[in-house]
Amino acid sequence: MPRPASPHVTGYEGDFFATSHPRIIAHRGLALAAPENTLLAFLTALSAGATHLETDVHASADGIAVISHDPDLNRLVGREVAVGQLTMAELRRIDLGAGQSFVSLADALDAFPEARFNIDIKAEAAEAGAAAAIRAARATRRVLITSFDEGRRRRTADALPGVASSASVSRVLVSVIAGKLGISPLVRRSLAGLVATQVPERSGRFRVVTRRTVAAIHAAGREVHVWTVNDPEDMNRLLDLGVDGIVTDRCDVLKGVVDSRI
């Protein structure tokens, strides 16, 4: 099996980082001519040069991990119904456009057996189904588990020994503040057991990503990925700061930026 290709990550033995660096992380795939978070969006993203696919999971009424950012269908199809109120079979019958429908996490892992997935666990109900789908696909080495909620992140990661995982909001906050203050031991402790922090460049007026915070997180043996960045000038500026990956709606644009820097 390939070894992780990361200039910064230590103590991780999986394949999630066995790609080119910096990481081109396609936010919900590439949704230009394809609906977000669908097999077509993922295929388009990979064809455009994405190194990783970022996606989100909820749980269907029958406990299957279903790929969906939102907890309901209102934004995508104008229906006031929650994802968790429908079975996977019912979700598959919903037309999202371009011949696409909702798919399960198992469907996506099976359709793209070599792809690396960055999976955001959006609901507690999705934890068991997501872990089961990843185990069944033997995909533990090529996925990363994340969540804004530390409990959801930890429980899902604990069910998948050896899986890559990135920091929840509470751990990001500690690591970033400790990095700004130069408290290196606290940065390391706050990121123990993780492989990355995935953060916005700013949160309100608070600047999360600076050269100092990137260096502090690197010194702790972790990567820094920034979301969600679509402007090429911003992409170049963040790469100049040393970030390891960018989560973007325009992986095609980011691929051009990365190639232009070689």
C-alpha positions, 0 to 999 in steps of 0.5 A, a space after each residue: 500500500 502507498 505511504 502517506 505523502 505529507 510533509 507535515 503529518 506524523 504518526 498516521 499510517 493510512 493512504 488519505 495523504 498519498 496524493 499530490 500536495 497541496 490537496 485539491 479538496 472538491 467541496 461536495 464534488 464539482 457542481 457546475 453542470 451536476 447537482 452537489 454531492 452526487 455521483 456525477 459531481 464527484 466524477 466531474 471533480 475527479 476528472 477536473 483534478 481533485 485529489 480529495 472529495 469532500 462530502 457530508 452524511 445524514 441518516 435515512 429513516 432506515 439508518 443508512 448513511 446518505 450523502 447530503 449536506 442539508 438535514 432536509 430537502 427544502 433547498 435542493 428540491 423545495 420539499 419541507 421534509 427531513 432526510 431522516 423521514 425518508 428511506 434510502 429507497 425513497 431518497 433514490 427516487 428523488 430527481 436532483 437534476 441531470 439524471 442524479 438522485 440522492 446516493 448512500 455513502 456506500 454507493 459513493 465509496 463503491 463507485 470510486 474505489 480509489 478516491 479519497 473522501 473527506 466525510 463530515 458527519 452531520 448528525 448523530 444518527 449518521 455515525 453508525 451507518 457511516 462507520 458501517 459503510 466505510 468498513 464494508 467498503 474496506 475504505 478506512 485507509 482512504 477516508 477522513 472523518 470530521 464533524 463540527 461536533 467533537 462527540 460525533 467525530 470521536 465516536 465515528 473515528 473510534 469505530 474505525 481504528 486507524 482512520 484519519 480525522 480532523 479537528 472539531 470546532 472545540 479543538 480547532 479553537 484551542 489549537 489556533 489560540 495556542 498557536 497565536 500565543 506560541 504555546 506549542 505544547 498546548 497545540 500538540 495536545 489539542 490536536 493529538 490523534 488527528 491529522 489535520 485542522 480544517 478551518 475557514 480563513 476568518 471567523 467574523 473579524 477573527 483571523 484564523 489562518 496566519 503564517 504563525 498559526 500554520 507554522 504552529 500546526 505544522 510543528 505539531 505534525 498536522 496539516 492545515 486545510 482551509 474552506 471554502 475558497 473559490 477565488 484564485 487570488 485567495 488560493 494563491 495567497 493561502 498557498 503562499 502562507 503554507 496551507 496544505 489543502 484548500 476546500 473549494 467549489 471550484 476544484 477546476 480553478 484550484 487545479 489551474 492555480 496549483 499547476 501554475 505554481 509548479 
